Amino acid sequence: MRAVVAVLLFVTAVHAALWGVLREKQEAPDFKGMIPSLSYAPFEGTAHPDVDNIPTVEKIRADLKKLSTITRAIRLYSSTGGVEMVPAIANEFGLKVTVGAWIDKNADRNEREIASAVELAKKNPNVIGIVVGNETLYRDELKLEDLVEYIRRVKRQVTVPVTTGEIWNIWRDNPQLASSVDFIAAHILPYWENFTDAQAVDQAVHLYGVLRETFPGKRIVIAEFGWPSEGYNLRNAIPGPFRQAVVLRNFVTRAEAIGMDYNIVEAIDQPWKFFEGGVGPYWGVLNASREPKFPWTGPIVNPDHWKNASIALLVGILLSLPILQIVGATALQALVLSTAANAVGAWAATIFAYQQTHYFVWGSAFALTLGCILLIPLLLIALARIEEIAAIAFGRKPLRLLTAERSEKLRAAADAEQKYPKVSIHIPAYREQPDMLKLTLDAVARLDYPNFECVVIINNTPDPAYWQPIQDHCRMLGERFIFINAEKVEGFKAGALRIAMDRTAADAEVIGIIDADYVVEPNWLKDLVPAFNDPRVGLVQAPQDHRDGDRSLMHYIMNGEYAGFFDIGMVQRNEANAIIVHGTMCLIRRSAMDMAGGWAGDTICEDSDLGLAIMQHGWLTHYTKERYGYGVLPDTYEAFKKQRHRWAYGGFQIIKKHWRRFMPGASRMTQDQKREFGMGWLNWLGAESLGVVVAILNIIWVPIIAFADISIPDNILTLPIIASFVISLAHFIVLYRLRVKIGLWQMLGAMIAAMSVQWTVSRAVADGLIKDHLPFTVTSKGGKSTMSIEFQAFWEAVIGVLLLISCGVLVFSNNSKQVTEIYIFAGVLVLQSLPFLSAVMIAILENSRANDFQWWRNTTVRTAELIGLRPVAMPPIDVSHPDAQREAS
């Protein structure tokens, strides 16, 4: 325990040190003067001025009082909608005003704007100029001659200088415009021209010189210069609070040095400008709360850095505390878990920082909130998988596992005492192939155990071709084999097993359950029944395995996928006495079954239901990973998916049935057992369902990103998805390599098979939410079913293709902007498509020649012959053939 505590303190200290080392601090020239002019709009919130965002006199006065401490003048962009109140209030604080008249395609509004601007210039002595239109030509709102006419009209009515605001190259390319104004008001915004923050000031000064050379003798004013503090990158131009501070401090220093007239855009952040892309709201030197974003003198630092660090450390510590409850945790195990916990803490701090520095319209706020809500279970799943990696790779070896050595000791003790409790083996069968079931019965007959019976119950199978051969075979095998043919059985498999219990010998103490396709090893009972000599043991479970994994490539990877559950998950759950009972190869104490209420017919996973009920009554369970029985795999991919749907739907039924028993004091289950079941359900049902929901939501969100210029905060939403995918990949590969005895290629195939059922499991969960009692579907095995003519991955193909198309749309639409966050999001869509495309791959494989191992062997031989690695056998020459005789001569 001391070592674990030391590790936790070490990781926390390293985490704190990283926050200290990574604290950004930049130097820039000090600016102690007054900014000549700032763009000002007296609007608040996210409502557009044209909708309902009329400023009040009090608010304007408060704004201008604060601005009067940092600037000598302000520039306006309109003269109506409440802005007309600004010049008079600005005069109270000694602020000069450049009035703006907003000009666009609305002729009536244009007239009102011009009339108001003219009136403001006449009535307010602090008005020093009028800007008629703002980037009107750039937006292609008016023709050049029409804008010039508006300018001339205003000039005739006022005595102050009149101009228009346009991007620098519009002035350069339109000398007629320059000759029509009193001074040139040029906008130079290097961000929009793909210059880096390091190039921004040099570029602005250079373009200022270009305009001076182009229009000698004309007054040149840089009417807009700025850099955004947040938002997306535009190719090489990257916004950011430090970048904004450095750019502006460098610019004003250079501008003052060369005597440049300039105006900084803008005074206060304008959240309503979200339609200008991700950077639109973030050009102010003050935030929307009217607080300075950065100092104009001294080093530039993040004032909230240590607040964010404290949140990260606090969350990391809180998530690390459960490590102290792990019995026998090793130092390396604690190191991995604590590192993961602190990484989540850093992510939490990032969310807090993002929320503090960004503005949200309803849609983006909703998307971010929903995204974070969905990411919480995703992170819990990722942490659970990291915990399993740490436990298996660096933790102690399993202590409760029934190994071959432990079974041998228990068996020796039972042999010494001649203690062989009677076992009643139950084999339910529904329309099973007689030849396959005979193999199962023959294997039972060979069991090396002196005290057992076998009850075979054929249910709801009226065709004598299925049951008559089995009845005859049971008679041949002897009195130990009891045959039952029951019709109109209700409750599916559970109903049949209840009938079998009624015919079970009174002195049977242990009930064994095997499926009709399982061939058991002779030592099954002799190795495992002795575990029941401990009166606390209620159940012993052995893994499933299969004997037909080489039937095809598809069956080969299926078998590898099944093995992972039995060799990894079940072994770990067994350490907490929280195994999942599956309805074959399990042994149940009869009294434990009776106490739990027997086989229930209200779920279609009656085996897992009964096992959980046994644990809730306080019984111990044991698991062995030794193989004692081999069944057959589902015949087709359709059968594989139906089986997985039944398991997932049944699991959800069990959650709805038993969740109350997980409340404190509601059962005899321990906290570890409750945790294993809860995290197991979340890790399986939750992860698959969440993956589908997030994928579909992302498809819906793509048009908004592509066509509405709303970006995704990569460090909050997309990067955790990528990290979770990487963790899931590492979880699969590491644990398979450590625990599952299969080759690399089978492991990769198993990964594809595991991903391919994501849609199936999520659909089962959806069915569980809206449907109470779906019928039990028997898994087709033993070659009794043929492949469906329908494509078995239609919906997976639809969603997978939509995800890839969405990725293409994002990449294509982002080609001109090259926003990094959008490229990352496009990559996330590709990752999310993999489970769906895995299903498509297997569905195609099933119907192709590549599913046949012989095809691969032939292909390997032909390839080797073509490249010369294998000699090609030539046919013998027939010497009697005339061509051969001529060749010889």
Salt bridges, closest charged atoms under 4 A:
ASP30 OD1 - ARG249 NH2 2.96
GLU44 OE2 - LYS59 NZ 3.34
ASP50 OD2 - HIS48 ND1 3.89
ASP50 OD1 - ARG109 NH1 2.92
ASP63 OD1 - ARG290 NE 2.84
GLU92 OE2 - ARG61 NH2 2.95
GLU111 OE1 - ARG153 NH2 2.92
GLU119 OE2 - LYS123 NZ 2.69
GLU135 OE2 - HIS187 ND1 2.81
GLU141 OE2 - ARG139 NE 3.48
GLU149 OE2 - ARG156 NH2 3.79
ASP173 OD1 - ARG172 NE 2.92
ASP182 OD1 - LYS155 NZ 3.49
ASP197 OD1 - ARG243 NE 3.18
ASP202 OD1 - ARG254 NH1 2.89
GLU224 OE2 - ARG75 NH1 3.84
GLU224 OE1 - HIS187 ND1 3.48
GLU230 OE1 - HIS358 NE2 3.48
ASP261 OD2 - ARG219 NE 3.33
GLU266 OE1 - LYS273 NZ 3.28
ASP269 OD1 - LYS293 NZ 2.72
ASP304 OD1 - LYS307 NZ 3.56
GLU387 OE1 - ARG675 NH2 2.20
GLU388 OE1 - HIS731 NE2 2.81
GLU408 OE1 - ARG411 NH2 2.58
GLU432 OE1 - LYS784 NZ 3.73
ASP442 OD1 - HIS473 NE2 2.67
ASP448 OD2 - LYS526 NZ 3.87
ASP472 OD1 - ARG475 NH1 3.82
ASP507 OD1 - LYS422 NZ 3.55
ASP515 OD1 - LYS493 NZ 3.05
ASP517 OD2 - LYS781 NZ 3.55
ASP527 OD1 - ARG411 NH1 2.66
ASP534 OD2 - ARG536 NH2 3.00
ASP545 OD2 - ARG627 NE 3.00
ASP548 OD2 - ARG551 NH2 2.51
GLU561 OE1 - ARG644 NH2 2.93
ASP567 OD1 - ARG627 NH1 2.66
ASP602 OD1 - LYS657 NZ 2.95
ASP609 OD2 - LYS657 NZ 2.74
ASP609 OD1 - HIS658 NE2 2.57
ASP635 OD1 - ARG551 NH1 3.27
GLU638 OE2 - LYS642 NZ 3.54
GLU676 OE2 - ARG675 NH1 3.59
ASP709 OD1 - LYS817 NZ 2.12
ASP767 OD2 - HIS645 NE2 2.85
ASP767 OD1 - LYS771 NZ 3.75
ASP772 OD1 - LYS656 NZ 3.40
GLU796 OE2 - LYS641 NZ 2.71
GLU865 OE2 - ARG870 NE 3.74
ASP883 OD2 - HIS881 ND1 3.77
ASP883 OD1 - ARG886 NH2 2.08
